[in-house]
Amino acid sequence: MISIEYAILGLLSWRPLAGYDIKKMFAGSVVLYWSGNNNQIYTTLVKLHEDGLVSREIELQEDSPSRKIYNITPKGQVELKKWLLTEPEPPQLKNSFLVQLAWADQLTPGELDTLLGKYEAEMQMQVSMLQIQEKQKNISPSGTPREAYINVALARTPREAVIWNMIQSNWIAFYENELNWVRELRKQLGGQ
């Protein structure tokens, strides 16, 4: 299971960030998927700070409230690397639409087609959005505090750029597969 602690440590391994910046990165990223609430980000930052895995500086701003800027510590780097070397977990397939679809025989043909059409439209939107990000090479964590992404050309190493590109390709392939699947299902159901 992906832990928010490690995701935050990973982001902070790129550069120092405020909690708000981390929140924006999670919200704007398919790669950094996380379904928790904003309070979890801030409470996790406090815990990471208490555990000595991140340091914290107060940044004074003239026209805004002060910001807490977090940076990964050497101890945090060690913990992140230790996690990176753990056994990878297989992906968990949790698709609530398939559970919904399992009982869809109770729908009229028109209702079922409408349901499948909505899913198809959602999958097409996801594919399109990811393809736009891929063309712009905007998939890896940000270079400036107010942006959610940087151009992959700005990755720290060529290997890192390849990794982030392949993560993006994986997500595109997932949604393209779902799109093709729902289109085939609609075709097979035809006039049923």
C-alpha positions in Angstrom: 0.0 0.0 0.0 1.3 3.4 -0.9 1.8 5.5 2.2 1.4 9.2 2.2 4.5 9.5 4.3 6.7 8.0 1.5 4.9 10.0 -1.2 5.6 13.2 0.8 9.2 12.2 1.4 9.6 11.5 -2.3 8.3 15.0 -3.2 10.6 16.6 -0.6 13.5 14.7 -2.1 13.0 16.9 -5.1 13.1 20.2 -3.2 11.7 21.9 -0.1 7.9 22.5 -0.2 5.1 23.9 1.8 2.1 21.8 2.8 0.0 23.8 0.3 2.4 23.0 -2.5 2.3 19.3 -1.6 -1.5 19.4 -1.6 -1.5 21.0 -5.1 0.9 18.3 -6.4 -1.3 15.5 -5.1 -4.4 17.2 -6.6 -2.9 17.7 -10.0 -1.2 14.3 -10.5 -2.4 11.0 -11.7 1.0 9.5 -10.8 0.8 10.7 -7.2 -2.8 9.4 -6.7 -3.9 9.7 -3.1 -7.5 9.9 -1.9 -7.1 11.3 1.6 -8.1 14.7 2.9 -5.9 17.8 3.2 -5.6 17.5 7.0 -3.7 14.2 6.5 -1.0 16.1 4.5 -0.5 18.5 7.4 -0.7 15.9 10.2 1.7 13.7 8.2 4.2 16.6 7.9 4.0 17.2 11.6 4.7 13.5 12.3 7.6 13.4 9.8 9.0 16.5 11.5 8.6 14.9 15.0 10.3 11.8 13.7 13.2 13.8 12.4 12.6 12.8 8.8 11.9 16.4 7.6 13.1 19.8 8.8 10.9 22.8 8.9 11.6 26.5 8.3 9.2 29.4 8.6 9.1 31.6 5.5 7.9 35.1 6.3 5.8 36.8 3.6 4.9 40.5 3.5 1.4 40.2 2.0 0.5 36.7 3.2 0.6 34.5 6.3 3.9 32.8 7.0 4.6 29.5 5.3 6.2 26.4 6.8 8.7 25.0 4.3 9.6 21.4 4.7 12.9 19.7 3.6 13.8 16.1 3.7 16.6 15.3 6.2 19.4 12.8 5.8 17.4 10.5 8.1 14.4 11.0 5.8 16.5 10.2 2.8 17.6 6.9 4.5 14.0 6.0 5.3 12.9 6.8 1.8 15.6 4.6 0.3 14.8 1.8 2.7 11.2 1.9 1.5 12.3 2.1 -2.2 14.2 -1.2 -1.7 11.2 -3.1 -0.2 9.4 -5.8 -2.2 7.0 -4.3 -4.7 3.3 -5.0 -4.1 1.1 -6.2 -7.0 -1.4 -3.5 -8.1 -4.8 -3.7 -6.4 -7.7 -3.6 -8.7 -10.4 -1.7 -7.1 -12.9 -0.7 -9.7 -16.2 0.4 -8.2 -17.7 0.6 -11.7 -17.3 -3.2 -12.2 -19.2 -3.8 -8.9 -21.9 -1.4 -10.2 -21.9 -3.1 -13.6 -22.2 -6.6 -12.0 -25.9 -5.8 -11.2 -26.6 -3.8 -14.3 -28.7 -6.5 -15.9 -31.6 -5.0 -13.9 -31.4 -2.0 -16.1 -33.3 -1.5 -19.4 -31.1 -1.7 -22.5 -31.3 2.1 -22.8 -30.3 2.7 -19.2 -27.4 0.2 -19.5 -26.2 1.8 -22.7 -26.4 5.3 -21.0 -24.4 4.0 -18.0 -21.8 2.5 -20.3 -21.7 5.6 -22.4 -20.9 7.7 -19.3 -18.1 5.4 -18.4 -16.8 5.5 -22.0 -16.8 9.3 -22.0 -15.0 9.4 -18.6 -12.3 7.0 -19.9 -11.9 9.0 -23.1 -11.5 12.2 -21.0 -8.8 10.5 -18.9 -6.9 9.3 -22.0 -7.1 12.7 -23.6 -6.0 14.5 -20.4 -3.0 12.2 -20.0 -2.0 12.4 -23.7 -2.0 16.2 -23.4 0.3 16.0 -20.3 2.5 13.5 -22.2 2.8 15.8 -25.2 3.7 18.7 -22.9 6.1 16.4 -20.9 4.4 17.8 -17.8 4.3 14.7 -15.6 7.0 14.9 -12.9 6.9 16.9 -9.7 7.3 20.6 -9.9 10.3 22.8 -10.1 8.7 25.9 -8.6 6.4 26.0 -5.5 3.4 27.3 -7.4 3.4 24.7 -10.2 2.1 21.2 -10.0 4.5 19.8 -12.7 7.8 20.5 -14.5 8.9 19.6 -17.9 10.5 16.1 -18.0 13.5 17.7 -19.7 14.1 19.3 -16.3 14.3 16.0 -14.5 17.4 15.6 -12.3 18.7 12.7 -14.4 18.0 11.1 -17.8 17.0 7.9 -15.9 14.5 9.8 -13.8 12.9 11.3 -17.0 12.6 7.8 -18.4 10.9 6.5 -15.2 8.4 9.3 -15.1 7.6 8.9 -18.8 7.0 5.2 -18.3 4.8 5.8 -15.4 2.7 8.2 -17.5 2.6 5.6 -20.3 1.4 3.0 -17.9 -1.5 5.2 -16.8 -2.4 6.0 -20.5 -2.4 2.3 -21.3 -4.6 1.5 -18.3 -7.3 4.1 -19.4 -6.9 3.1 -23.1 -7.6 -0.5 -22.1 -10.7 0.5 -20.1 -11.9 2.6 -23.1 -11.4 -0.3 -25.5 -13.0 -2.7 -23.0 -16.2 -0.6 -22.5 -16.5 0.0 -26.3 -16.3 -3.8 -26.9 -18.9 -4.4 -24.2 -21.2 -1.9 -25.8 -20.7 -3.6 -29.2 -21.4 -7.1 -27.8 -24.5 -5.9 -26.0 -25.7 -4.2 -29.2 -29.4 -4.5 -29.1 -29.8 -6.6 -26.0 
